């Protein structure tokens, strides 16, 4: 996974365990075009299969994170027969579903840098993130209702988990615009970082995630994600099994020694994650 041509609408770069994915159509607000979806699915799929990828950072070039679907592209399809429009959107949404599954299914830390707007399908990234850092301009636009659509790309699946069921319904039905301060209160953002030094703050946080003990981080994320779908007994058994797996890793010994020696641990278990 090396850097893609700078003219591409999606850039990727792999460095020291951190895969950075950048939306790169700043002049248009970084929409996610139908042609971009297979590339994003491929990037997340390859990252999931590659133990050298210890975390992913998603960001947007320019003033906005991602405006979601390309409205100009949508408008170009409106002149055809309704059956043709439906068939086109069914095809598009199959791609959107694959993207949501790939993003939500990534089992290591996912960090999102939120400048400006996230809307439409672009919302799946901050909603699925383990750490979402915004600057003061960050805004979440739940705007599907404004164009007569219901949510897609996993938004209606993730949003209730992040903000609660009633608030999720309200945000979606009112086509809410949520600014950075509100997003912090609702749990949509973990942190608001100042404009000055924003990129450095995000990079530092993402690299810290990439330096976690690999199996322990993977297990923690899985346990949290499945907590509401299993019984207490099943969950406690899963916690036990996760710890038993972790103590067989070199990272456990390193963590114990580092704690006793009062230093920062240096984990290196990317290749031994199960």
N, C-alpha and C positions, 0 to 999 in steps of 0.2 A: 504494500500500500504506500505508494509514493505520491508526491504532489502532482495533481492533474494540471494540464495546460491552463495558464492563467486566464484564458478567454472562456473557460468552461463555466457553466452556471453552478456547478458543485465542485468544490475543491476538497482534497483530502491530503493529510500529511501525518505520518507516523513518526514519533520521536520518543524514545526512552519509555515505551509502554503506553504512551498516550496517543490515541488517534484523534486528530482534530478534523472535523467536518465543517466546511464553511459554505454558506449560501452566498453566491457571487453574482447576483443581478441587482446591485444596489440602486441602479437608476430606476428600476421598476418596483422597488420594495421587497426584493427577494421572493417573488412568488415561486411556488412549487409547481412546475409544469408537468404535464403527463409524461413528457420525455425524461424528466428528472427522477421520476418515481423508481423505475427499474435500477437506476444507478444507486439511489439511496438504499433500496432493498439489498442490492448486491454488497454495498459497503458494510451494512449492519450484519448481513449474513456471513460475510468473510470474517468480520471482527468476532462474531460469536464462535466461529470455528477455529480462530487463531489464538492460542493461549498467550502469545506475546502481547496481545492487546489487553491491557490491564484496566483501561478506562477510556471513555469517549467523551470528548468535548464538542458540542455543537454550537455554532455561532453564525452570525450574519455579517457580511461586509456592509459598511455604510450606516445609515441612520436607523434602519429597521432590521429586526430579526427575520421575520418572514410573514408576508401578507397572505400566505396560503394559496388557494387555487387562483389561477390566472383568469380574471374576469373577462379580459379581452378575448381570451381563447373560448370562454363560455359563450360570449356574445356571438362569436363567429358561427356557432352551431345552431342558433335560434331560428334560422330561416328554414330548416329542414322539417320534414314530417315528424310529428310527435313520436311515432314509433322509432324513428331513426335517432332522435334525441335520447330517448330512453335507452336504446341499445348502446349508444355512445357512453352515456353515464354509467350504465351497468359495467361496461368494460373499464372505465376510469376507476370506478369504485372497487373493482376487484384488485386493481393495483394499489389503491389507497388502503384496502384491507391488508394486503401483503406488507405494506409499509408499516402500518400500525402494529401488526404482529411481530415484525422484525425489531421495531424500536422497543416495544413493551417486553418482548422476550429476551432482550439482551441482558445477560445475567451478571454483568459486572457494573461498576459505578458509571452512571451517565450524568454529565454535568452540562448545563445550558447557560450560555451568556445571553442575557436579554437586553438588547438596546432597542428602543422604539417598539414597534407593533409586532405582536404575534396574533395571527388570525387564521381561521379556516383550518385546513389540514396542518398548518404550521404549529398549531396549538399542541399537537401530540408530543412534541419534544419537551417543552417545559412541564407539561402535565405528567409525563412519564419520568422526568428527571429525578434523580436522587438528590441533586443539589441544583437549584435554580437561582442564579445571581442576576439581578437587574440593575440598571442604572436609573436615575430619576425619571428618565423618559419612557421607561418600560410600560407598555399597555397591552392588556389582553382584550381582544375583540371577539366576543361570542356572537358573531354577526350573521349566522346562517339564516335566522328568521327575517332579516332585512331583505334577503333576496328570495324568500319563499321556500327555504330548504330547512330540513332537520340536520342535526350534526352528523359528521362522518369522521373517518380516520381515527376512531377510538375515543373521540372527545366525550361522548355520552357514557362511555365505559369508565374513563379515568376521572372525569370531573367530580362525580359523587364521592369517589375515594379520597380526593384531595380536599374538597370543601364541605362535604356532607350533602345528603340527598336533597333537602329542601332548597338550600342555597344553589345547588347545581341546577335544579329545575328553574329557579328564578333567573339565574344568569343566562340560561339558554333561551327561555321564553321571552325575556325582555331585550334580547340582543344586546346584553350589557357591555359597556366599555369600562374596564377596570384599570385604574391607574396604579402606579407603583406602590403608593402607600396603602391603598385598598388591597392590592395583591399580597402585601405583607400580612395584613390583618387576616385575610382569608386563607393564608397558607399556600398561595400560588407561587410566591417567591420566598426563598429562605433568607435573602439578604439584599439590601440596596447598597451598592457600592458607588462611591463618588465617580463622576466623569473622569476626573484626573486620576490616572492610575488604574482605571477600570480593567483594561486588558491584563495588566500585571496581576491584579487581584484574582481575576478569573483563572489565569494561567497557574498561579500559585495553588489555588484551591483544587484545580483539576489534577495537577501533578501530585498533590498530597493524596488524592483519591487513588491515583495510579500506583502509589507506593504502599498501599495497604497490603496486609497479608492476603494473598489471593484467594485461598479457599475460605478463609474466615469471612471475607467481604462477600463472596459469592453466596455462602450459606446464610449470612445475615439478611441479605436481600431476598433470598428465596423464602426464608422463614417469615419475614414480614409480609411478603406477597401472598402467602398461602394461609395466613393466620385466621382469616375470616371464613375459610372454606372447609376446615377440618375441625374435628372435635378437640377438646382440651387434651384428652389422653393421646390422641394422634399427634398433636402439636408438641407436647412434652417429649414424646418419643422421638420426634424429628429433631428437637433441640439436643437430646442426648446423643443421637447418632451423628449430628453435625459436630459436636464437641469431640466425640471419639475419633472422627475423621481428622479433625484439626490437630489433635495431639500427636498424630503420626507424621505431621509435617515439620520440616526444619524450622519453619517460621515460629512455631510454638516455643522451641528452645531459644531461638533468637529473641523473642519477645520477653521471655522470663529473664534471660541474662541482661537484656537492656534495661528492664525495670529495676533489677537489683543493682545494676551499675549506674543507674540514673542517667541514661543516655537515650537518644532517639534510636529505635530499632531500625535495622536495615533488612527489610524483608525481600525475599527473592523467589517466591513460590510460583511465579507465573507458569512455569513449565510443569508443575505438579498439581495444578488444579484439577479436581475430579468432577 
